[in-house]
Amino acid sequence: MKLHSLAAILAALVLAASSSIADPSRSSERRDAVRVAASTQLAQLRTGSDEEATDGPGNEEGFNGSWFPTTKPQNEPNDLEENDTVLPTDPSEIPPVPLDAQYRVERGDTFKAVLLRAGVVPEDADRAIQALAKVYDPRRLQPGIEIFLQLQPQRKNRPPSLLSIDFVADTDTDVSVVRESDGTYTAKTYQRTLTPRLAYGRGTIESSLYEAGQDAGVSSAVLSNLVNLYSFDVDFQRDVQPGDSFEILYQRMTDESGAPVMDGNILMASMTLSGVKTTLYRFKTKSGYSDYFDAKACKKACCGRRPTRCGSAPALESASTRSSASP
């Protein structure tokens, strides 16, 4: 519409100019008439432009408003909700990062002594131990247990707050004590699922059976059981010579992550002393009692008498079977 109006105005002006050239006597009158008509059309054109600008797509504001309407939130919150967390802007108000600490229980230690040694205030220590006593007797604390603490440091040289206590009570039980938001403590126990696996070790003795076993990755507990199995027939002080060897297959209990927790029963043990090899196997009898036999099914009794022949050997106990009887 704008283009048509502008074209009409230009045509009128050209017509007026050509008329004045053809007839100079009427040029002034015709120019005045054309000027009035052009002024009127320009006024109408401006008025139409203002009206079309409000909703026409040629206008950027009208275009954005009509083709892409912007939606504003009806209730734009100016204040934080009740559950919103206000982060401190002053660095001095930011709490320090919690610290993790690990302490080994020494002989004669009590639970409170360990906590006080870590810098815990007596009031927190007493409340934590009271909560712990509901699921675990603190007097059962044994030397060697590792206690893991989480402490919240305080400013102005104040003692830290005790956030949590974690430790392994026994082979399949974990204990945790956690500080609640109101300053009280809650204690829980967690049962771990243990899985028996097979472990194997062998080595050649150079100086001692203990050192050879440690080099082979065999634990001290398993080596002690090995010595007990052969203690009736072998004098480990005089009979064991450099160059002798051992071989052992035993159970190893692992937790859910596959980490070893404890070593179990010896399933097979073999020692070669001065060229003579003796192998013992763990069997379970029909009565459910477990003991060790050599290849000829001769029972190795743990009493002070020589083993006697006892016929054919029972079936070999499975590695996943846990016997309540001691070896």
PyMOL commands that set and color helices and strands:
alter all, ss='L'
color gray80, all
select helices_A, chain A and resi 2-22+24-53+60-67+91-93+111-117+122-132+138-140+209-215+220-230
alter helices_A, ss='H'
color red, helices_A
select strands_A, chain A and resi 99-104+146-152+161-170+173-179+185-191+195-204+245-254+260-273+276-284+290-294
alter strands_A, ss='S'
color yellow, strands_A
deselect
rebuild
show_as cartoon
